[in-house]
Structures are given as C-alpha cells and as structure tokens.
Amino acid sequence: MTPLMVAAQHGHTEIIKFLILHEVDVLFEDRSGKIAVDYIKNAPRAFQSLSEATMVGIILIQTCITSILLI
C-alpha cells in the first residue's frame, strides 16, 4: 500500500493533493490490484463529505488518465 492509498483510505484530502502535485504514481496497483481511486470508492465516509470524496476521486481519475496518455 502506497502513501497515496493510505491517504485515500483515511480521507486525508490535503495529503492526497500534495502527493499528486509531487507526481506520485497514481496507477500503482497493490497486491490485490487496487489503485488509489479504489480506496476512495471504498471509504467515502472517511472524507468530510461525499462531495469532497467525489472531488478528490475526480482529481485522481484525471491524473490517471493523463498518466496513461503520456505512456
């Protein structure tokens, strides 16, 4: 599990933003094949609101798409 996954699992929005800005690998898969976005989907209650979880999820998905396009 990466720091990004842990932050996503626990709803640490500012840490997620910081890690993304510092270009962490958003497509890294853990042993079960999950990426950071999966942890947001599975732990929306960790965020202050559903809209916050959605916003962070969108940022992560956009970053994933950008990463894929650059490969």
Buried (B, 14 or more C-beta within 10 A) or exposed (E): BBBBBBBBBEBBBEBBBBBBEEEBBBBEEEEEEBBBBBBBEEBBEBBEEEEBBEBBBEBBBEBBEEEEEEE
